[in-house]
Amino acid sequence: MTQRTKSKFVFSGPKSTAETLFKYISPEQVPIHYGGLSVDFCECNPEFTIDDPATVITIKPATKQTVEILVNERCVIVWELRVVGWEVSYSAEYVPNTEGGYTIIIHKARKMAPTDEPVVCNSFTISELGKILLTVNNPTSSKKKLLYRFKVKPFCA
């Protein structure tokens, strides 16, 4: 095999497969079983397609990462979230802008194990302006990749 042919191959171990794939393919096009967000057009999540871009964030060891989604209108927010390797805890809450408004817990903090569903999908109907906070706590000693994307859908009263 020539050196030119060898240079076209990329090898990766099981722990860094997703990270290596993300260097060459966007996360929304990488299949779920390889650490991405792509599903074979099934009924499980019709909200997102490979055309909906995902954001990738590195969560440092022993830190919390909060994703803030600002809401400027009455709507329904739909999101999809995945942490490659899991072993983190995830929570979601809605914080209204109004003075004296109550924080609503959408998803209580829960430890997510690698055996759990690989992608967390959720939605919330917004009736007043505010923000949604998606919090991922990484208590492990290794960094993790957080993939997320969201959509704003019109509010139907």
C-alpha positions in Angstrom: 0.0 0.0 0.0 1.4 3.4 -0.9 1.9 6.3 1.5 -0.7 8.3 -0.4 -3.3 5.5 0.1 -2.3 5.1 3.8 -2.8 8.9 4.4 -6.5 8.6 3.5 -7.3 6.2 6.5 -8.1 7.5 9.9 -8.0 5.1 12.9 -9.8 5.8 16.2 -10.2 3.9 19.5 -13.7 3.2 20.9 -13.5 6.2 23.4 -12.7 8.7 20.7 -14.8 7.5 17.8 -17.5 10.2 18.0 -14.9 13.0 18.4 -13.0 11.7 15.4 -16.1 11.4 13.3 -17.1 15.0 14.2 -13.9 16.3 12.6 -15.1 15.0 9.2 -18.9 14.8 9.5 -21.4 17.1 11.2 -23.0 15.6 14.4 -26.5 15.7 12.9 -25.3 13.3 10.1 -23.5 10.8 12.3 -25.8 7.9 13.3 -26.9 7.6 17.0 -25.0 4.4 17.6 -21.7 6.2 16.7 -22.4 9.1 19.0 -24.3 11.5 16.7 -27.9 12.7 16.4 -29.0 11.1 13.1 -31.8 8.5 13.1 -33.1 6.6 10.1 -36.2 8.4 9.4 -38.4 6.6 11.9 -41.4 7.7 14.0 -39.2 8.2 17.1 -38.4 11.9 16.6 -40.0 13.5 13.6 -39.1 17.0 14.9 -35.5 17.1 13.6 -33.8 16.1 10.4 -30.2 16.2 9.3 -30.8 19.7 7.9 -31.3 21.0 11.5 -27.8 22.1 12.7 -26.5 20.9 16.1 -24.1 22.7 18.4 -21.2 20.9 19.9 -19.7 22.0 23.3 -16.9 20.4 25.3 -17.7 19.9 29.0 -14.6 20.0 31.1 -14.1 17.4 33.8 -15.9 18.1 37.2 -17.8 21.1 35.8 -21.4 22.1 35.0 -22.4 23.4 31.5 -25.6 25.4 31.1 -27.2 26.0 27.7 -29.5 29.1 27.8 -32.3 29.3 25.2 -33.8 32.8 25.3 -37.5 33.0 24.5 -38.9 36.3 23.0 -42.4 35.1 22.1 -45.2 32.7 23.0 -44.2 29.5 21.4 -43.3 25.8 21.8 -39.6 25.0 22.2 -38.5 21.5 21.2 -34.9 20.4 21.9 -32.7 17.4 21.5 -29.6 16.8 23.6 -26.9 14.1 23.8 -23.7 13.8 25.8 -21.2 11.4 24.2 -20.4 8.8 26.9 -23.1 10.1 29.2 -22.3 9.4 32.9 -23.5 13.0 33.6 -26.6 14.4 35.2 -29.1 16.5 33.1 -31.8 18.9 34.1 -34.0 21.4 32.4 -35.9 24.4 33.8 -37.9 27.4 32.6 -37.2 30.8 34.2 -39.7 33.5 33.3 -38.6 37.2 32.9 -41.5 38.5 35.1 -40.6 39.9 38.5 -41.6 37.3 41.1 -42.2 34.6 38.5 -41.7 31.0 39.5 -39.0 28.8 38.0 -40.6 25.7 36.4 -38.7 22.4 36.5 -39.2 20.7 33.2 -36.9 17.8 33.8 -35.7 17.1 37.3 -31.9 16.5 37.7 -31.2 12.9 37.0 -28.0 10.9 36.4 -27.8 9.6 32.8 -26.0 6.3 32.3 -24.6 5.0 29.0 -27.4 2.4 29.1 -30.2 5.1 29.0 -31.7 6.4 25.8 -28.8 8.0 23.9 -30.7 11.2 22.9 -33.0 13.2 25.3 -35.9 14.9 23.4 -38.2 17.3 25.2 -40.6 20.2 24.5 -42.1 23.0 26.6 -44.9 25.5 25.8 -43.9 29.0 26.6 -46.8 31.3 27.6 -44.6 34.3 28.8 -41.2 35.5 28.0 -38.2 34.0 29.7 -35.5 31.4 29.1 -35.0 27.7 29.2 -31.9 26.4 31.0 -30.5 23.0 30.0 -27.9 22.0 32.6 -25.4 19.1 32.3 -23.2 18.3 35.3 -20.0 16.3 34.5 -18.7 14.8 37.8 -16.2 12.5 36.0 -12.5 13.1 35.5 -12.8 13.1 31.7 -14.2 15.7 29.3 -17.5 15.1 27.4 -19.0 16.3 24.2 -22.5 17.9 24.5 -24.6 18.0 21.3 -27.8 19.9 21.3 -30.2 21.6 18.9 -33.6 23.2 19.3 -36.5 24.6 17.3 -39.1 27.3 18.0 -42.5 26.3 16.9 -45.6 28.7 16.8 -47.8 28.8 19.8 -51.3 27.4 19.1 -53.8 28.6 21.7 
